[in-house]
Amino acid sequence: MQLLQQSEATAAQRRVFLRLVDVTDGITAETGQTGTIRLSKNGGTDAPSTNSLVEVDATDQPGRYYVELTATELDTVGVLAYSYKDAATTQFHGEVQIVPWDPYDATRMGITALPNANAEAAGGLYTRGTGAGQINQQGNGRIDTDVFSVGASAIVSSSFVTQAITSDKFGTGLIGLGYMSSRGPGVFLDTNAANTNTQLGIDGIAFNPVSTLVAAKSIANSLSASRIYLVNGSLLTVGATEDIDGYEIVGELQGGASESTIAFAAGATADFSAIYDLNINNSAVFGTADVVRFVRCYILTDVSGATPTFENCRFFPGTITVTPGTPAAARVASFLECSQLGTAGLLLLDLSAATTPRVLFHGFRGNVRVTNGTGGPLVSIDAHGTIDLQSSNTTGTYIVTGSGTLTNNTTGSATVSDRRVIGASSIASGGITAASFAANAITASSIASDALTPEKFSNTANLPFYDGPHGPGAYYDDFASNTGTVVGDDGTPSNPVSTLAAAKAIANSLGVKRIYIIGTLLVLVAENLTGYECYGISATATVVFQTGSTATDARFEELLLAGSIGTSLIRCFNCTLYNLSVGALTAYSCAIADSFTFKTATTISVLHQCFTVDRATSVVITATGGVDYTIYGFVGDLALAGANSGGRMVVDTNGKLTLNASMTAGTLDVYGINELIDNSAGATINDRRGQHLTDH
């Protein structure tokens, strides 16, 4: 039966059809009919139609007619009966069903209680399954859920009825303290045990660890906690076809047991993994794209293939070779506050496998040798030991800071920037003796009158007068009204100087390039703090930079920093940054009190575990031109601007992240648990939220 919508608005969809035949034989088609038909609405009174018959085609479809009814004639739900009789035709009877929905609507048939969109499409209904727009049902009455973010005050106590959450709502042992340890919930793995079971609440807890990586990962995935505790002196070998991608592997000491060890077979992967407090053994060879983080680990083996970050790690007292792979854009192989055990130890950085690698040593205590730098590397070495740049380094830039002993044998187009602090301890015993000078090379007549006076020498006897929490240094206080530069008298804790020039003069005389700041230090136009260490030792210690000042390779700690520092590269630790404009910046655990700007594309800027002072206000970070930067472990609301000439940016935040419309170029990877508001206009955004760059 034909279906028509009640009070159909479209005229062409209101047509009913008839076939009329001759009254004499009941077979021959009748043509030329023009009358009206009779209508009865759901058994109601018979009435003529408003419109007359329309002949479809007298030649090709003789006897075929239709009548286009009006919307009023279709206003009653039910059966609409219609008929036609003429002297030349037999009686014709027909029926159509009038329905309250739209038979011509392919999406929802005009039923407004249903979404006006296809299933699984935006605005449509969910279906069962594992694809886009589907809900996975593991069992009757259960569905998989993955809560991405919850708005502020979205769930409060009043959201739950009384007794909505009680202990009997959870499976026995499913949620308990058995999986909790130093870094939060995780699965306990003891390779000395014999347990491969994966029952939640029973297996993988502290007192019943599992013994295989497969079982540990299975339970961790069920817990939505990508964390595995390796306990009781275990030796875990990640097999050639296995991976720990995205996992934390944490060494956990229990009951005085020895440290645990992790080893990697060739082919194993560990992309975005983090390894804590473990011995690393058996030639760790990773995939070239792997980003691996080692924290407080004991490195007993060579490491190759990945872009590793070593934090507070110890290296075996022999030769350990690290061969980083070609990094993804904005990735840096880093050695942060690491040390080499034994004076004869050597960390061999082999750059042969990488194109344009970027390597950062910060506060490395030990000996470093760099080889095979042929792919245009950028290497920054802050080390206290021997630094050996071999002749196989033929391209790239090598920046050397710290107080190590440098041997530079680079060749080709390699560029070495020597920014070390050189003191008496940097000269090997016996390095300068009487035999080092030709006879009569230095005589009384060679030295001008008064050229050598006590003021010309670093008086080590005076160093105790300048002692401070980070070693000896000159003391500055803008309220001191002291511009003297007499070593042993001025610039001491009890008699600080009040000008930068005086503080630098005393620091230089001491051979330390270290300044302790009590009040506010204003760095004027054309002044600089290049290569200096500055430490705040009062609650109000501040450094303000006037436009035109510089501070290349300076280190700042426990200070409030403000102003514009040209294109300088600075390092900040536990500082507060306020409306700061800087060429490039490496910041650790800093508070961001106001917006700031990166201005140079030649060096990567890094913000590590920084946070906003005011959670109610978004900090705006502007990258002028094509600047590369990495922000990880950031807590607070953040807005990104600039990036209008390219650049590679990686951001891991916990808070709201807003991308301003001024981001018209470049590539941004977004990690963390955050609300993303994307107003960018041309930049490439890779949304990888739900993963943590800091932990993986």
C-alpha positions in Angstrom: 0.0 0.0 0.0 1.2 3.5 -0.9 2.2 5.6 2.1 1.7 9.3 2.3 2.6 11.7 5.1 -0.2 13.4 6.9 -0.7 16.9 5.4 2.2 16.4 3.1 3.7 19.8 2.1 5.3 18.7 -1.2 2.8 18.6 -4.0 4.6 15.9 -6.1 4.5 13.6 -3.1 0.7 13.9 -2.8 -0.2 12.0 -6.0 -2.4 8.9 -6.1 -2.5 6.7 -9.3 -5.4 5.0 -11.2 -5.6 2.7 -14.2 -8.9 3.1 -16.1 -10.3 0.5 -18.6 -13.3 0.3 -20.9 -16.7 -0.5 -19.4 -17.6 -2.8 -22.2 -14.8 -5.4 -22.0 -13.0 -4.4 -18.8 -9.6 -4.7 -20.6 -9.1 -1.9 -23.1 -7.4 1.2 -21.6 -9.6 4.3 -21.6 -7.9 7.6 -22.6 -9.1 11.2 -22.5 -10.7 11.1 -18.9 -10.7 14.5 -17.1 -13.0 14.2 -14.1 -12.4 14.2 -10.4 -12.2 11.3 -8.0 -14.3 10.5 -4.8 -12.4 10.5 -1.5 -13.2 9.0 1.9 -11.0 9.8 4.9 -10.6 6.8 7.1 -14.2 5.7 6.5 -15.6 9.2 6.6 -18.1 10.9 4.3 -17.5 10.6 0.5 -16.5 13.9 -1.2 -15.0 14.9 -4.6 -11.3 15.7 -4.9 -10.2 19.3 -5.5 -8.1 18.5 -8.5 -9.0 16.5 -11.6 -7.4 13.5 -13.3 -4.1 14.1 -15.1 -3.3 11.6 -17.9 0.3 10.3 -17.7 0.9 9.4 -21.4 -2.0 8.4 -23.7 0.4 6.8 -26.2 2.9 4.9 -24.2 0.9 4.4 -20.9 -2.8 4.6 -22.0 -5.3 4.4 -19.2 -2.7 5.6 -16.6 -3.8 8.7 -14.6 -3.0 10.5 -11.3 -4.7 13.0 -9.1 -2.6 15.5 -7.1 -4.4 15.7 -3.7 -4.2 18.8 -1.5 -2.6 18.8 2.0 -6.1 19.3 3.5 -7.3 16.1 1.8 -4.4 14.2 3.6 -5.0 15.7 7.1 -6.5 12.5 8.6 -4.3 9.6 9.7 -5.6 6.2 8.6 -6.8 4.8 5.2 -7.8 7.2 2.5 -10.1 5.4 0.0 -10.6 6.9 -3.4 -12.7 5.8 -6.5 -13.6 6.9 -10.0 -16.5 6.0 -12.4 -17.4 7.4 -15.8 -19.9 6.1 -18.4 -17.0 4.9 -20.5 -15.0 3.2 -17.7 -15.4 0.5 -15.1 -15.5 1.4 -11.4 -11.9 2.0 -10.0 -11.2 1.6 -6.3 -7.8 2.5 -4.6 -6.4 3.0 -1.1 -3.4 4.8 0.5 -2.2 4.9 4.1 -1.9 8.3 5.7 0.9 8.2 8.3 2.2 10.8 10.8 5.8 10.4 9.7 7.7 11.1 6.4 8.2 8.0 4.2 10.5 10.1 2.0 13.0 11.0 4.9 15.8 8.4 4.4 17.5 9.4 7.7 14.8 9.3 10.4 11.5 9.2 8.4 10.6 12.6 9.9 10.5 11.3 13.5 11.7 14.3 15.4 12.5 12.2 18.5 15.4 10.6 16.6 18.6 12.5 15.6 18.6 14.0 12.1 21.9 12.3 11.3 23.2 8.9 10.2 24.1 6.5 12.9 27.8 6.9 14.1 28.0 10.3 12.4 28.2 13.6 14.3 24.8 14.1 16.0 23.7 10.5 15.2 23.1 7.4 17.3 25.8 5.2 18.6 25.9 1.6 17.6 27.6 -1.4 19.1 31.2 -2.1 18.1 34.8 -0.8 18.4 34.9 1.7 15.5 34.2 5.5 15.4 30.8 6.4 16.8 30.4 3.0 18.4 30.3 1.7 22.0 32.1 -1.5 22.9 30.2 -3.9 25.1 32.4 -6.4 26.9 29.4 -8.2 28.5 25.7 -7.8 29.3 25.0 -4.7 31.2 28.6 -3.4 30.7 30.3 -0.9 28.4 33.8 0.3 28.0 34.4 3.9 29.1 37.4 6.2 28.8 36.9 9.5 30.6 39.0 12.1 28.8 38.4 15.1 30.9 36.0 16.4 33.6 35.1 20.0 33.8 35.6 22.0 37.0 32.8 21.3 39.6 31.3 18.8 37.1 31.2 16.1 39.8 30.4 17.2 43.3 28.9 15.5 46.3 25.4 16.5 45.3 25.9 14.7 42.0 25.4 11.4 43.8 22.3 10.1 45.7 22.8 8.7 49.2 24.4 5.2 49.1 25.1 5.5 45.3 28.7 4.5 45.9 29.3 1.8 48.5 31.8 -1.0 48.9 29.4 -3.6 47.6 29.3 -1.8 44.2 32.9 -3.0 43.4 34.3 -6.4 42.8 36.2 -7.9 45.7 39.8 -6.6 45.6 39.3 -4.7 42.4 40.2 -1.3 44.0 42.6 -1.5 46.9 46.0 -0.7 48.1 47.6 -3.8 46.6 48.5 -1.9 43.4 49.7 1.3 45.1 53.4 2.2 45.5 55.8 5.2 45.3 54.6 6.6 41.9 50.9 5.7 42.1 49.0 2.6 41.1 50.9 0.0 39.1 51.5 -3.7 38.6 54.2 -5.5 40.5 56.5 -7.8 38.4 59.0 -10.2 39.9 60.8 -12.3 37.4 61.9 -14.7 40.2 58.2 -15.5 40.9 56.1 -18.1 39.0 52.8 -16.3 38.4 51.4 -15.6 35.0 47.8 -15.1 36.0 46.0 -11.8 35.3 43.0 -11.7 37.8 42.4 -8.2 38.9 42.8 -7.6 42.7 44.7 -10.9 43.2 47.6 -11.0 40.7 50.2 -8.3 40.2 49.8 -6.8 43.7 52.7 -6.1 46.0 52.4 -9.5 47.8 51.6 -11.6 44.7 53.6 -10.2 41.8 53.4 -11.6 38.3 56.5 -13.0 36.6 56.1 -12.0 33.0 55.9 -8.7 31.1 52.8 -10.0 29.2 50.9 -10.6 32.4 52.0 -7.3 33.9 50.9 -5.3 30.8 47.6 -7.1 30.7 46.8 -6.1 34.3 48.1 -2.6 33.8 45.9 -2.0 30.8 42.9 -3.2 32.8 43.8 -0.8 35.6 44.3 2.0 33.0 47.7 2.5 34.8 50.6 2.2 32.4 53.0 1.6 35.3 55.0 -1.6 36.2 57.0 -2.0 39.4 60.0 -4.3 39.0 60.9 -5.8 42.4 63.1 -8.1 44.4 66.2 -7.9 42.3 64.4 -9.0 39.1 66.1 -9.2 35.7 63.5 -8.3 33.1 64.5 -8.8 29.4 62.2 -7.1 26.9 62.2 -9.6 24.0 62.9 -8.8 20.3 59.2 -8.7 19.5 58.0 -7.1 22.7 57.6 -3.5 23.7 57.1 -1.2 26.7 55.8 1.6 24.5 54.1 4.2 26.7 54.9 2.4 30.0 56.7 3.5 33.2 59.0 0.8 34.4 60.0 1.5 38.0 62.6 -0.2 40.2 61.1 -0.7 43.6 63.1 -2.0 46.6 61.3 -4.3 48.9 62.5 -5.8 52.2 66.2 -5.0 51.5 66.3 -6.8 48.1 68.9 -5.8 45.6 68.3 -3.4 42.7 66.4 -4.7 39.7 67.7 -4.7 36.2 66.1 -4.3 32.8 67.6 -5.4 29.5 66.6 -5.1 25.9 66.9 -7.6 23.1 67.6 -6.3 19.6 64.3 -5.3 18.1 62.5 -4.4 21.4 60.9 -0.9 21.4 60.3 1.6 24.2 58.7 4.6 22.5 57.6 7.2 25.0 58.6 5.0 27.9 60.1 6.1 31.2 62.4 3.9 33.2 63.1 4.8 36.9 65.6 3.5 39.4 66.8 0.5 37.5 70.1 -1.0 36.2 70.2 -0.8 32.4 72.1 -3.8 30.9 72.7 -5.9 27.8 73.3 -3.3 25.0 70.0 -1.4 24.9 69.2 -1.0 21.2 65.9 0.8 20.4 64.0 1.8 17.3 65.2 5.0 15.8 62.0 6.8 16.5 61.9 5.7 20.2 61.9 8.5 22.8 63.1 6.9 26.1 63.5 8.6 29.5 65.9 7.2 32.1 65.6 8.6 35.6 68.1 7.8 38.5 69.2 4.7 36.6 72.6 2.9 36.6 73.7 2.6 33.0 75.8 -0.5 32.6 75.5 -0.9 28.8 75.7 0.9 25.5 72.5 2.7 24.4 71.7 3.2 20.8 69.0 4.0 18.3 66.7 6.2 20.3 66.4 9.8 21.4 67.2 9.2 25.1 66.9 11.5 28.1 69.1 10.6 31.1 68.2 12.4 34.4 70.4 12.0 37.5 71.8 8.8 36.0 75.1 7.1 36.9 77.2 5.6 34.1 79.4 2.5 34.6 83.1 3.3 35.3 84.3 2.1 31.9 83.5 3.2 28.3 79.8 3.6 27.7 78.7 4.4 24.2 75.5 6.3 23.5 74.5 6.4 19.8 71.4 8.4 19.3 69.2 7.9 16.3 68.0 10.7 13.9 65.5 12.6 16.1 62.1 13.7 15.3 61.8 17.4 15.0 62.2 19.2 18.4 63.6 16.1 20.1 66.8 16.4 22.1 69.0 13.7 23.5 69.7 14.9 27.0 72.1 14.2 29.9 70.8 16.1 32.9 72.8 16.2 36.1 74.4 12.8 35.3 77.7 11.4 36.5 80.4 8.9 35.4 81.6 6.6 38.1 85.4 6.5 38.5 87.9 9.0 37.1 88.8 6.6 34.2 85.2 6.4 33.0 84.3 7.7 29.6 80.9 8.5 28.0 81.4 8.1 24.2 78.8 10.0 22.2 78.8 8.4 18.7 76.8 10.6 16.2 77.4 8.3 13.2 73.8 7.0 13.1 72.0 10.4 13.2 71.2 13.2 10.9 71.0 16.7 12.5 71.0 15.3 16.0 70.6 17.6 19.0 72.4 16.7 22.2 72.4 18.5 25.6 74.7 17.8 28.5 73.8 19.8 31.6 75.9 19.4 34.8 77.6 16.2 33.6 80.2 15.0 36.0 82.7 12.9 34.1 84.6 12.6 30.8 82.9 13.0 27.4 84.2 12.1 24.0 82.2 13.0 20.8 82.8 11.2 17.5 81.4 11.0 14.0 79.6 14.3 13.9 79.0 14.4 10.2 75.2 15.0 10.0 75.2 18.6 11.1 74.7 18.1 14.9 74.0 20.7 17.5 75.8 19.6 20.7 75.9 21.6 24.0 78.2 20.2 26.6 78.2 21.5 30.2 80.6 19.0 31.8 83.2 18.8 34.6 85.9 16.5 33.3 87.7 16.0 30.0 85.8 17.0 26.8 87.3 15.4 23.7 86.0 16.5 20.3 87.6 14.2 17.8 88.6 14.8 14.2 85.7 12.7 12.9 83.4 15.6 13.8 83.4 17.4 10.5 80.1 19.4 10.6 77.8 21.0 13.1 78.1 23.2 16.1 79.6 22.3 19.5 79.0 24.6 22.5 81.2 23.8 25.5 80.5 25.3 28.9 81.3 24.3 32.5 84.8 23.9 33.8 86.0 20.8 32.0 89.3 20.4 30.1 88.7 20.7 26.3 90.6 18.9 23.5 89.3 20.2 20.2 90.4 18.2 17.1 87.3 18.9 15.0 87.8 19.3 11.3 85.9 20.5 8.2 83.1 23.0 8.8 82.6 22.0 12.5 82.3 25.1 14.7 83.3 25.0 18.4 82.2 27.7 20.8 84.3 27.5 23.9 82.4 29.2 26.8 84.1 27.5 29.7 85.0 29.0 33.1 88.8 28.5 33.3 90.4 28.5 36.7 93.7 27.3 38.2 92.1 23.8 38.7 91.7 23.5 34.9 95.5 23.4 34.4 97.0 19.9 34.7 99.7 19.3 37.3 103.0 20.2 35.8 101.3 21.8 32.8 103.2 25.1 33.2 106.8 24.8 34.5 110.0 26.8 34.2 110.9 24.7 31.2 107.8 26.0 29.4 109.5 29.4 28.9 112.6 30.2 26.8 115.6 31.7 28.6 115.0 35.3 29.5 111.5 35.1 28.0 110.1 37.0 31.0 112.4 39.5 32.7 111.8 42.6 34.8 112.0 44.8 31.8 109.2 42.8 30.2 106.7 43.9 32.8 105.4 47.4 33.1 105.7 49.3 36.4 102.9 48.3 38.8 101.6 45.6 36.3 101.8 43.0 39.0 100.1 44.0 42.2 98.1 42.0 44.7 94.9 43.3 43.0 95.8 41.6 39.7 95.5 38.1 41.2 92.7 35.9 42.5 93.5 35.7 46.1 92.4 32.3 47.2 92.9 33.3 50.8 90.0 35.7 50.4 87.6 33.1 49.0 86.1 32.1 52.4 84.9 35.7 52.8 82.7 35.2 49.7 81.4 31.7 50.5 77.8 31.0 49.6 75.3 28.2 49.1 76.7 27.5 45.6 80.3 28.2 46.3 82.2 31.6 46.5 80.7 34.6 44.7 80.3 38.3 44.8 77.3 39.7 46.8 75.0 42.4 45.4 72.4 44.5 47.1 71.0 47.6 45.4 70.5 49.3 48.8 74.1 48.9 49.9 75.5 52.1 48.4 78.9 50.5 47.8 80.7 50.6 44.5 84.1 49.4 45.8 86.0 46.5 44.2 88.7 45.7 46.8 88.9 41.9 47.1 88.5 40.7 50.6 86.6 43.9 51.6 83.8 44.7 49.1 81.2 42.4 47.8 81.1 40.1 50.8 77.9 39.0 52.6 78.4 41.7 55.2 79.5 44.4 52.7 77.7 43.8 49.4 78.2 46.1 46.4 75.4 48.0 44.8 76.4 48.0 41.1 76.6 45.2 38.5 80.0 46.5 37.4 81.5 46.2 40.9 79.9 42.7 41.4 81.4 41.5 38.1 84.8 43.0 38.8 85.0 41.1 42.2 83.6 37.9 40.7 86.2 38.1 37.9 89.0 38.7 40.4 87.9 35.6 42.4 87.8 33.6 39.1 84.2 32.3 39.8 81.7 34.4 37.6 79.1 33.9 40.3 76.9 36.7 41.8 74.5 36.4 44.8 71.6 38.8 44.6 69.8 40.2 47.6 67.6 43.0 46.2 66.8 44.1 42.6 69.5 44.0 39.9 68.8 46.2 36.9 70.8 45.2 33.9 71.1 48.3 31.8 71.3 48.8 28.1 74.7 47.5 26.8 75.4 45.7 30.1 75.6 41.9 30.1 75.6 38.9 32.3 77.1 36.6 29.7 78.5 33.4 31.2 77.6 34.4 34.8 75.7 32.4 37.5 73.2 34.5 39.4 71.5 33.2 42.6 68.8 34.8 44.6 69.3 34.7 48.3 66.4 36.8 49.5 62.6 36.4 49.0 62.6 39.6 46.8 65.7 38.9 44.7 65.0 40.1 41.2 66.8 40.7 37.9 65.3 43.2 35.5 66.7 43.4 31.9 66.5 46.6 29.9 66.1 46.2 26.2 69.6 46.0 24.7 71.1 44.0 27.6 72.4 40.5 27.1 72.9 37.4 29.2 74.1 34.6 26.8 74.7 31.3 28.6 73.9 32.7 31.9 72.3 30.7 34.7 69.7 32.0 37.1 68.3 30.3 40.2 65.7 31.3 42.8 65.1 34.7 41.1 62.3 36.7 39.6 63.3 37.5 36.0 61.6 40.3 33.9 62.4 42.4 30.9 63.9 41.8 27.5 67.3 40.0 27.0 67.7 40.3 23.3 68.5 37.0 21.6 70.3 35.5 24.6 70.1 31.8 25.6 69.6 31.5 29.4 69.0 28.7 31.9 66.6 29.1 34.8 66.0 26.9 37.8 63.2 27.5 40.4 62.7 31.0 39.1 59.6 33.2 38.6 59.3 34.5 35.0 57.4 37.7 34.6 56.7 39.3 31.2 60.1 38.0 29.9 61.3 38.3 26.4 64.3 36.1 25.6 66.0 34.5 22.6 65.9 31.0 23.9 65.3 29.5 27.4 65.8 26.3 29.3 63.7 26.5 32.4 63.3 23.9 35.2 60.6 24.0 37.8 59.9 27.7 37.2 56.7 29.6 38.0 55.3 31.6 35.1 53.7 34.8 36.4 53.0 36.5 33.1 53.3 36.0 29.4 56.7 35.7 27.7 58.3 35.5 24.3 60.9 33.2 22.5 62.8 35.1 19.7 65.4 32.9 18.2 65.1 29.8 16.0 68.7 28.7 16.2 68.3 27.0 19.7 65.5 24.9 21.1 63.8 26.3 24.1 62.7 23.8 26.9 60.3 24.3 29.8 60.5 21.4 32.2 57.9 20.9 35.0 56.9 24.6 35.0 53.6 26.0 36.2 51.5 29.1 36.3 51.3 31.3 39.4 47.6 32.2 38.9 45.5 29.2 37.8 42.7 31.7 36.9 44.8 33.3 34.2 46.2 31.8 31.0 49.9 32.4 30.3 50.6 33.4 26.7 53.8 32.1 25.2 54.7 33.8 21.9 57.2 32.3 19.5 58.5 34.9 17.1 59.0 33.4 13.6 60.0 29.7 13.3 61.0 28.9 16.9 61.4 25.3 18.1 60.4 24.6 21.7 59.4 21.8 24.0 57.2 22.3 27.1 56.6 19.2 29.2 55.0 18.6 32.6 53.4 22.1 32.5 50.7 22.7 35.1 48.1 25.5 34.5 46.3 27.2 31.6 48.5 28.0 28.6 47.9 29.9 25.4 50.3 29.6 22.4 50.8 32.4 19.9 53.1 33.3 17.0 54.7 30.4 15.1 54.0 32.2 11.9 57.1 31.1 10.0 57.3 27.4 10.8 58.9 25.8 13.8 58.4 22.5 15.7 56.7 22.6 19.0 55.9 19.9 21.5 53.6 20.7 24.5 52.6 18.5 27.4 50.2 20.3 29.8 47.7 19.7 32.6 45.2 22.5 32.1 43.5 24.4 29.4 45.6 24.8 26.2 44.5 27.6 23.7 46.1 27.9 20.3 45.8 31.5 19.1 44.9 32.5 15.5 48.4 33.9 15.1 49.7 30.3 14.8 49.7 30.2 11.0 52.6 27.8 10.4 54.7 25.1 12.0 53.8 21.8 13.6 52.6 21.3 17.2 52.3 18.0 19.1 49.9 18.2 22.0 50.2 15.8 24.9 48.9 15.6 28.4 45.5 15.8 30.0 44.1 19.1 29.0 41.2 20.9 27.3 42.3 22.0 23.8 40.9 25.1 22.2 42.2 25.2 18.7 42.0 28.7 17.1 45.1 28.2 15.0 45.0 29.2 11.3 47.4 27.1 9.3 49.6 25.3 11.8 49.6 21.5 11.8 48.2 20.2 15.1 48.9 16.6 16.1 46.5 15.8 19.0 48.1 13.1 21.2 46.4 14.0 24.4 46.0 11.1 26.9 49.8 10.5 26.6 52.4 12.1 28.8 55.6 13.4 27.2 57.1 13.7 30.7 56.5 10.1 31.7 56.9 8.5 28.3 
